Amino acid sequence: MNDFFDPDAMIARFRDRAEAVRKRSMPPIEGVERERFKEQARLDFMDYAMLADATVHFEDGVLTLTIDLRSGD
């Protein structure tokens, strides 16, 4: 797996996905569907952004992503 898997490239793709979700325009929908779309976009951004901020460790075929969820206080 080491021969073709680049964990840093994977993190970069998540960073790109988070940015794409953040810039995604709102389709012409109304009411409940609009709220569902907004909530899904919020969750997508949060998921991609967290993965984009992960510290990556790849050793012996095991990928470990560390995400610090502690507040910055």
Stockholm file with secondary structure:
# STOCKHOLM 1.0

chainA/1-73         MNDFFDPDAMIARFRDRAEAVRKRSMPPIEGVERERFKEQARLDFMDYAMLADATVHFEDGVLTLTIDLRSGD
#=GR chainA/1-73 SS CTTTCCHHHHHHHHHHHHHHHHHCCCCSCCHHHHHHHHHHHHHHHHHHHHHHTCEEEEETTEEEEECCCSCCC
#=GC SS_cons        CTTTCCHHHHHHHHHHHHHHHHHCCCCSCCHHHHHHHHHHHHHHHHHHHHHHTCEEEEETTEEEEECCCSCCC
//
